[in-house]
Amino acid sequence: MDIEKLRRKLETNIVNIEFRSLRSGEMKSREYTLSEKYMKIPNHIRKQSGDKLLCYDLEFQKWEDIQEDTIQKWTVVQ
């Protein structure tokens, strides 16, 4: 899986990410972004590293970090 490509898409788009929750073990499918165009708060995230992907959950309007190796697939929504 190309995490760098996913990070680039999050900067300009809304992306649906399917991943396995580390807490419950259940599969989740949520819409995330890093684009201020879609967020209600300013984005101060510029460069990410490590094995977690920090992104903004549009429905719940909160930041969430996703363990990269739990991501099953992702698609650009908008």
Secondary structure, DSSP 8 states (H G I E B T S, - for coil): --HHHHHHHHHHS-EEEEEE-TTT--EEEEEEE--TTT-SS--------SSEEEEEETTTTEEEEEEGGGEEEEEE--
